[in-house]
């Protein structure tokens, strides 16, 4: 799958598996804009790529309150997205590496799997 034009669905946020039925997504377009759903609220912002370096932001999101676990996933997702500094696609899995945050956010293409 291509970095741009693919809707990516988070399968794990750092070491935390995504909650089944809660979709945290991102889509990067060819014009330097990223958007998606953090789990409950939508977000959007600009991005820049240089080699494997990825700079996001600023990101703006709607501020609807979500049910407990859904809100926890969204908060973690947005916090990690704000610190992303590089990306890679390995075996069909997009990995966004937050600065100093250890494990990356892992995504698979929407409607597909990493296989």
C-alpha positions in Angstrom: 0.0 0.0 0.0 1.1 3.6 -0.7 1.7 6.1 2.1 -0.6 8.6 0.5 -4.1 7.9 -0.6 -4.5 4.9 1.8 -6.7 5.0 4.9 -4.6 3.5 7.6 -6.2 1.9 10.7 -4.3 1.7 14.0 -3.8 -1.8 15.3 -1.5 -0.7 18.2 -0.6 2.6 19.8 2.9 2.0 21.2 2.6 -1.1 23.3 -1.2 -0.7 23.7 -3.4 -2.8 21.3 -6.2 -0.8 19.7 -9.6 -1.6 21.2 -11.7 -3.8 18.9 -14.5 -1.8 17.4 -12.8 1.6 18.0 -11.2 2.9 14.8 -8.3 5.3 15.0 -7.4 6.1 11.4 -5.2 8.4 9.3 -5.2 9.3 5.6 -2.3 11.3 4.1 -3.2 13.0 0.8 -0.8 14.0 -1.9 -1.2 17.7 -1.1 0.4 17.6 2.3 -2.8 17.2 4.4 -3.5 14.4 6.9 -6.9 13.6 8.4 -8.6 10.8 10.2 -10.5 9.8 13.2 -8.8 9.5 16.6 -11.3 7.0 17.9 -14.3 9.3 18.5 -13.3 12.7 17.1 -12.0 13.6 13.7 -8.7 15.5 13.2 -6.8 17.1 10.4 -3.6 19.0 9.8 -0.6 19.4 7.6 2.3 17.1 7.1 5.7 17.1 5.5 7.9 14.2 4.4 11.7 14.3 3.8 13.0 10.8 3.2 11.8 8.8 6.2 11.2 12.0 8.3 7.6 12.9 8.9 6.5 16.2 10.5 2.9 16.5 11.5 0.9 19.4 12.6 -0.4 21.3 14.0 -3.3 18.9 14.3 -6.8 20.2 15.1 -9.6 17.9 16.3 -13.2 18.1 17.2 -13.8 17.9 21.0 -16.7 15.6 21.6 -16.5 13.6 24.9 -16.3 9.9 24.3 -17.1 6.8 26.5 -14.3 5.8 28.8 -12.0 3.3 26.9 -12.7 5.0 23.6 -11.6 8.4 25.1 -8.5 6.8 26.6 -7.5 5.3 23.2 -8.2 8.7 21.5 -6.1 10.6 24.0 -3.2 8.2 23.7 -3.5 8.2 19.9 -3.5 12.0 19.6 -0.6 12.4 22.1 1.5 9.9 20.1 0.5 11.5 16.7 1.7 14.9 17.9 5.2 13.6 18.5 5.7 11.6 15.3 9.1 12.1 13.7 9.6 9.3 11.2 7.7 6.6 9.4 8.3 3.3 7.6 6.1 0.8 5.8 7.3 -2.8 6.5 5.4 -5.8 5.2 2.3 -3.6 4.5 2.3 -2.1 8.0 2.7 1.6 8.4 4.8 2.5 11.5 4.8 6.0 12.8 7.6 6.5 15.3 7.0 9.2 17.9 10.0 11.0 19.3 11.4 9.2 22.3 8.2 7.2 22.8 9.5 3.7 22.2 7.2 1.5 20.2 5.6 3.0 17.1 1.9 3.4 16.3 1.2 0.5 13.9 -1.4 0.8 11.1 -2.8 -1.6 8.5 -4.7 -0.5 5.4 -8.4 -0.1 5.9 -10.3 -3.1 4.7 -7.1 -5.1 4.5 -4.5 -6.9 6.6 -0.8 -6.8 6.8 -0.5 -10.0 4.8 
